[in-house]
Amino acid sequence: MKTKLGPQDILFPVPAALIVSGTMDKPNIVTVAWIGMISCVPPVLGIGIHKSRHSYKLIKKFREFSVNIPPADKYKEVDYCGIISGRDRNKFKDANLTPVKSGKIKTPIIKECPFNLECKLVKTLEVSEHTLFLGEILETHIDSDKVKNKTPQGINIDKVNPLVYFPTIRQYRKIGKRIGKSFNACLELKDK
Ligand SMILES: Cc1cc2nc3c(=O)[nH]c(=O)nc-3n(C[C@H](O)[C@H](O)[C@H](O)COP(=O)(O)O)c2cc1C
C-alpha cells in the first residue's frame, strides 16, 4: 500500500550547493538544492533560482556563476547562506568562507568547498516564480588531495565528503558507504 502526498516539490537526495555570483570584489553566495546535470557534451547544468533572490539579479547581470559543493561539516554555513540575503550582508565574511579567483570566469569559487564548477550562462528559462539558469561548465576544480591521477575517475568521494540534503523534511546528512558500482551492479541480474 502507498500513501498519496499530492503534487509536491520534493526530490531527494540532492546536493546543497553553494552558488557564487557577482565578481571577485563583490561576490555573493546562495544555497541551492534545485540543481542537476542536464547534458554532457558540452557539460551543462541547471539551477532553479527564485526571482526574489539577490543572486537572481547578479546571475542575470554577469551571466556566469560558480557551483561549489560543500563538505558535510559546513552545514551551518550552508544553512546561513540559505536564509540570509546578500542584499543585506556579506555572506563570505559572515560564514568565514574565502573567495578564490576562477580561471575562466570573473566570478570566484569557494576555497573551503572541495569541488567547484565554473559556469557560463547559456540559457534562461522562466518557469514560474523560479527561473532555470542553464550553465555550461567551462572548468572543474577539485582539491588535489582528493583526486588520484588528475582524472575524474580518480575522485575519492569519501575525502570530498559532500553534504547531502533532503528538502521538505529539511535534513542535512552525510553520504553513507559505497554499496555497488554503476553500469556493473546489474550484471548478476542480467545473466540469470
Ligand atoms: C537548504 C536550502 C536550499 C535552498 N535551495 C534553493 C533553491 O534551490 N533555489 C532558490 O532560489 N532558493 C533556495 N534556497 C533559499 C535561498 O538560499 C535563500 O533565499 C537565500 O537567502 C537567498 O540569498 P540571496 O538573496 O543572497 O541570493 C534554499 C535555502 C536552503 C536553506
The ligand as an SDF file (V2000), in Angstrom:
LIG
                    3D

 31 33  0  0  0  0  0  0  0  0999 V2000
   18.9430   24.0190    2.0580 C   0  0  0  0  0  0  0  0  0  0  0  0
   18.4260   25.1760    1.2360 C   0  0  0  0  0  0  0  0  0  0  0  0
   18.1840   25.0190   -0.1160 C   0  0  0  0  0  0  0  0  0  0  0  0
   17.7240   26.0840   -0.9010 C   0  0  0  0  0  0  0  0  0  0  0  0
   17.5110   25.9010   -2.2370 N   0  0  0  0  0  0  0  0  0  0  0  0
   17.1260   26.9560   -3.0060 C   0  0  0  0  0  0  0  0  0  0  0  0
   16.9710   26.7920   -4.4140 C   0  0  0  0  0  0  0  0  0  0  0  0
   17.1910   25.7250   -4.9770 O   0  0  0  0  0  0  0  0  0  0  0  0
   16.5830   27.8840   -5.1320 N   0  0  0  0  0  0  0  0  0  0  0  0
   16.3490   29.1170   -4.5560 C   0  0  0  0  0  0  0  0  0  0  0  0
   16.0070   30.0850   -5.2650 O   0  0  0  0  0  0  0  0  0  0  0  0
   16.4830   29.2820   -3.2090 N   0  0  0  0  0  0  0  0  0  0  0  0
   16.8780   28.2510   -2.4390 C   0  0  0  0  0  0  0  0  0  0  0  0
   17.0360   28.4110   -1.0760 N   0  0  0  0  0  0  0  0  0  0  0  0
   16.7770   29.7410   -0.4840 C   0  0  0  0  0  0  0  0  0  0  0  0
   17.9230   30.7430   -0.7310 C   0  0  0  0  0  0  0  0  0  0  0  0
   19.1720   30.1430   -0.4750 O   0  0  0  0  0  0  0  0  0  0  0  0
   17.7290   31.9750    0.2080 C   0  0  0  0  0  0  0  0  0  0  0  0
   16.5310   32.6320   -0.1010 O   0  0  0  0  0  0  0  0  0  0  0  0
   18.9000   32.9390    0.2040 C   0  0  0  0  0  0  0  0  0  0  0  0
   18.8370   33.7190    1.3790 O   0  0  0  0  0  0  0  0  0  0  0  0
   18.9220   33.8880   -0.9950 C   0  0  0  0  0  0  0  0  0  0  0  0
   20.1170   34.6180   -0.9630 O   0  0  0  0  0  0  0  0  0  0  0  0
   20.4140   35.8690   -1.9300 P   0  0  0  0  0  0  0  0  0  0  0  0
   19.2640   36.8350   -1.7770 O   0  0  0  0  0  0  0  0  0  0  0  0
   21.7090   36.4100   -1.4030 O   0  0  0  0  0  0  0  0  0  0  0  0
   20.5330   35.3540   -3.3230 O   0  0  0  0  0  0  0  0  0  0  0  0
   17.4860   27.3580   -0.2880 C   0  0  0  0  0  0  0  0  0  0  0  0
   17.7290   27.5040    1.0920 C   0  0  0  0  0  0  0  0  0  0  0  0
   18.1940   26.4310    1.8420 C   0  0  0  0  0  0  0  0  0  0  0  0
   18.4520   26.6150    3.3230 C   0  0  0  0  0  0  0  0  0  0  0  0
  1  2  1  0
  2  3  1  0
  2 30  2  0
  3  4  2  0
  4  5  1  0
  4 28  1  0
  5  6  2  0
  6  7  1  0
  6 13  1  0
  7  8  2  0
  7  9  1  0
  9 10  1  0
 10 11  2  0
 10 12  1  0
 12 13  2  0
 13 14  1  0
 14 15  1  0
 14 28  1  0
 15 16  1  0
 16 17  1  0
 16 18  1  0
 18 19  1  0
 18 20  1  0
 20 21  1  0
 20 22  1  0
 22 23  1  0
 23 24  1  0
 24 25  2  0
 24 26  1  0
 24 27  1  0
 28 29  2  0
 29 30  1  0
 30 31  1  0
M  END
$$$$
